[in-house]
């Protein structure tokens, strides 16, 4: 099996637990909060929760930028199903913290 192959039994193998949210004071660039969570046996930090101009909340993942300006993701979901899992868990927690009506325009 190569690194790009993935048996179907691997999908959905992990769940997201211990979601912790740190609200961002000021909220520049639409920044609402940062999240940390466990995914299987891995702790993932510094997932940013942002709000676009329409009020929609979305996630961005940490990355480093090389001297040449090329971005290198530190971690991110490998497929749409896993991304949806993160959105549901993390944005759900943010909505609980912010209260009714905040970020309710979609996930």
Residue frames as qw, qx, qy, qz and C-alpha x, y, z in Angstrom:
[[0.000, 0.891, 0.455, 0.000, 0.00, 0.00, 0.00],
 [0.399, 0.367, -0.026, 0.840, 1.38, 3.44, -0.92],
 [0.107, -0.240, -0.440, 0.859, 0.91, 6.55, 1.17],
 [0.334, 0.056, -0.189, -0.922, -1.90, 7.72, -1.12],
 [0.539, -0.212, -0.744, -0.333, -3.90, 4.50, -0.86],
 [0.284, -0.214, 0.574, -0.738, -6.28, 4.12, 2.01],
 [0.170, -0.245, -0.948, -0.109, -8.41, 1.09, 2.79],
 [0.377, -0.549, -0.363, -0.652, -12.08, 1.89, 3.33],
 [0.683, -0.502, -0.511, 0.146, -11.87, 0.49, 6.88],
 [0.450, -0.076, -0.262, 0.851, -9.63, 3.43, 7.88],
 [0.126, -0.443, -0.214, -0.861, -12.31, 6.05, 7.20],
 [0.588, -0.587, -0.136, -0.540, -14.08, 7.22, 10.33],
 [0.752, -0.051, -0.579, 0.312, -11.61, 5.37, 12.52],
 [0.331, -0.077, -0.444, 0.829, -10.94, 8.33, 14.85],
 [0.143, -0.841, -0.494, -0.165, -13.21, 10.72, 16.64],
 [0.189, 0.539, -0.187, 0.799, -12.60, 14.27, 17.72],
 [0.597, -0.632, -0.476, 0.131, -12.59, 14.71, 21.50],
 [0.510, -0.548, -0.180, 0.638, -11.49, 17.24, 24.11],
 [0.312, 0.657, 0.276, 0.629, -12.30, 20.29, 22.00],
 [0.371, -0.622, -0.277, 0.631, -10.98, 23.42, 23.72],
 [0.303, 0.775, 0.311, 0.460, -11.72, 26.90, 22.46],
 [0.385, -0.439, -0.160, 0.796, -9.79, 30.11, 23.18],
 [0.272, 0.892, 0.360, 0.013, -11.70, 33.19, 22.06],
 [0.560, 0.179, 0.096, 0.803, -9.55, 35.74, 20.23],
 [0.089, -0.771, -0.290, 0.560, -9.69, 39.26, 21.59],
 [0.002, -0.560, 0.308, 0.769, -10.00, 41.90, 18.89],
 [0.695, 0.415, 0.583, -0.070, -10.91, 39.50, 16.09],
 [0.129, 0.680, -0.401, -0.599, -8.65, 40.94, 13.38],
 [0.230, 0.283, -0.801, -0.475, -8.98, 39.37, 9.91],
 [0.753, -0.144, -0.341, -0.544, -12.27, 37.81, 10.98],
 [0.404, 0.140, -0.846, 0.319, -10.51, 35.76, 13.66],
 [0.651, -0.536, -0.181, -0.506, -13.01, 34.52, 16.25],
 [0.743, -0.540, 0.362, -0.161, -11.09, 31.89, 18.24],
 [0.312, 0.485, -0.815, -0.052, -8.47, 29.16, 18.28],
 [0.919, -0.205, 0.034, -0.335, -9.20, 25.49, 18.93],
 [0.044, 0.441, -0.894, 0.065, -7.22, 22.54, 20.23],
 [0.878, -0.056, 0.106, -0.463, -8.58, 19.01, 20.13],
 [0.418, -0.308, 0.849, 0.100, -7.66, 15.35, 20.14],
 [0.770, 0.377, -0.256, -0.446, -8.07, 13.30, 17.00],
 [0.906, 0.063, -0.400, 0.121, -7.40, 9.70, 17.88],
 [0.761, -0.448, -0.161, 0.440, -4.13, 9.74, 19.83],
 [0.465, 0.245, 0.088, 0.846, -2.96, 13.09, 18.43],
 [0.112, -0.765, -0.356, 0.524, -3.35, 16.54, 19.98],
 [0.394, 0.500, 0.364, 0.679, -3.92, 19.23, 17.33],
 [0.237, -0.630, -0.293, 0.679, -3.40, 22.89, 18.29],
 [0.056, -0.480, 0.160, 0.861, -4.00, 26.31, 16.81],
 [0.187, 0.465, 0.754, 0.424, -6.89, 25.58, 14.48],
 [0.047, 0.151, 0.101, -0.982, -8.25, 29.06, 13.73],
 [0.178, 0.643, 0.745, -0.019, -11.99, 29.75, 13.59],
 [0.095, -0.145, 0.172, 0.970, -12.75, 32.71, 11.34],
 [0.359, 0.664, 0.564, -0.336, -15.86, 34.55, 10.21],
 [0.360, 0.241, 0.490, 0.756, -16.22, 35.64, 6.57],
 [0.088, -0.035, -0.041, -0.995, -18.02, 38.81, 5.45],
 [0.539, -0.294, -0.505, -0.606, -21.36, 36.99, 5.35],
 [0.584, -0.486, 0.367, -0.537, -21.00, 35.76, 8.96],
 [0.960, 0.069, -0.257, -0.088, -20.18, 32.14, 8.02],
 [0.507, -0.685, 0.522, -0.005, -17.73, 30.44, 10.40],
 [0.892, 0.378, -0.246, 0.036, -14.93, 28.36, 8.90],
 [0.778, -0.531, 0.223, 0.251, -11.68, 26.72, 9.98],
 [0.528, 0.746, -0.388, 0.122, -8.12, 27.40, 8.90],
 [0.937, -0.276, -0.052, 0.208, -5.20, 25.20, 9.88],
 [0.336, -0.835, 0.298, 0.319, -1.71, 26.23, 10.99],
 [0.836, 0.447, 0.071, 0.312, 1.11, 26.44, 8.48],
 [0.459, -0.605, 0.214, 0.615, 4.64, 27.70, 8.22],
 [0.560, 0.828, 0.024, -0.029, 5.81, 29.84, 5.33],
 [0.821, -0.051, 0.123, 0.555, 9.29, 29.14, 3.96],
 [0.270, -0.547, 0.140, 0.780, 11.79, 31.89, 3.18],
 [0.119, 0.064, 0.655, 0.743, 10.68, 31.61, -0.46],
 [0.427, 0.049, 0.065, -0.901, 7.08, 32.31, 0.58],
 [0.552, -0.053, -0.752, -0.356, 5.81, 28.76, 0.00],
 [0.624, -0.409, 0.303, -0.593, 3.26, 27.63, 2.66],
 [0.405, 0.132, -0.902, 0.064, 3.76, 24.29, 4.41],
 [0.689, -0.479, -0.153, -0.522, 0.70, 23.02, 6.33],
 [0.122, -0.423, 0.799, -0.409, 1.50, 21.65, 9.78],
 [0.190, 0.205, 0.952, -0.122, -1.72, 19.62, 9.87],
 [0.473, 0.192, -0.103, -0.854, -5.04, 19.59, 8.04],
 [0.781, 0.160, 0.520, -0.306, -7.83, 17.13, 7.18],
 [0.279, -0.232, 0.788, 0.497, -6.92, 14.76, 4.38],
 [0.003, -0.329, -0.803, -0.497, -10.42, 14.51, 2.90],
 [0.301, -0.398, -0.190, -0.846, -13.81, 16.25, 2.89],
 [0.710, -0.460, -0.507, -0.167, -15.38, 13.80, 5.35],
 [0.627, -0.264, -0.408, 0.609, -12.68, 14.43, 7.95],
 [0.104, 0.198, -0.014, 0.975, -12.89, 18.19, 7.37],
 [0.492, -0.480, -0.367, -0.627, -16.65, 18.01, 7.99],
 [0.723, -0.402, -0.517, 0.220, -15.98, 16.12, 11.25],
 [0.431, -0.104, -0.259, 0.858, -13.69, 18.94, 12.44],
 [0.138, -0.322, -0.190, -0.917, -16.13, 21.65, 11.38],
 [0.615, -0.508, -0.489, -0.353, -19.00, 20.00, 13.23],
 [0.704, -0.398, -0.440, 0.391, -17.01, 19.46, 16.45],
 [0.411, -0.101, -0.145, 0.894, -15.08, 22.73, 16.57],
 [0.136, -0.298, -0.227, -0.917, -17.63, 25.18, 15.19],
 [0.577, -0.534, -0.574, -0.230, -20.29, 23.53, 17.35],
 [0.588, -0.421, -0.408, 0.557, -18.23, 24.35, 20.46],
 [0.197, 0.048, 0.034, 0.979, -17.66, 27.93, 19.30],
 [0.335, -0.454, -0.440, -0.698, -21.40, 28.42, 18.82],
 [0.621, -0.551, -0.546, 0.112, -22.02, 27.14, 22.34],
 [0.485, -0.288, -0.238, 0.791, -19.55, 29.70, 23.70],
 [0.064, 0.113, 0.206, 0.970, -20.80, 32.62, 21.63],
 [0.308, 0.333, 0.581, -0.675, -24.46, 31.98, 22.34],
 [0.492, 0.560, 0.666, -0.015, -27.63, 31.85, 20.23],
 [0.393, 0.898, 0.167, -0.108, -27.53, 33.55, 16.87],
 [0.117, -0.810, 0.493, 0.295, -23.73, 33.85, 16.70],
 [0.037, -0.403, 0.848, 0.342, -22.23, 32.12, 13.68],
 [0.599, 0.236, 0.694, -0.321, -25.56, 30.55, 12.87],
 [0.563, 0.637, -0.140, -0.507, -25.28, 31.17, 9.14],
 [0.900, 0.351, -0.246, -0.078, -23.71, 27.81, 8.38],
 [0.615, -0.596, 0.496, 0.141, -20.74, 25.58, 8.99]]
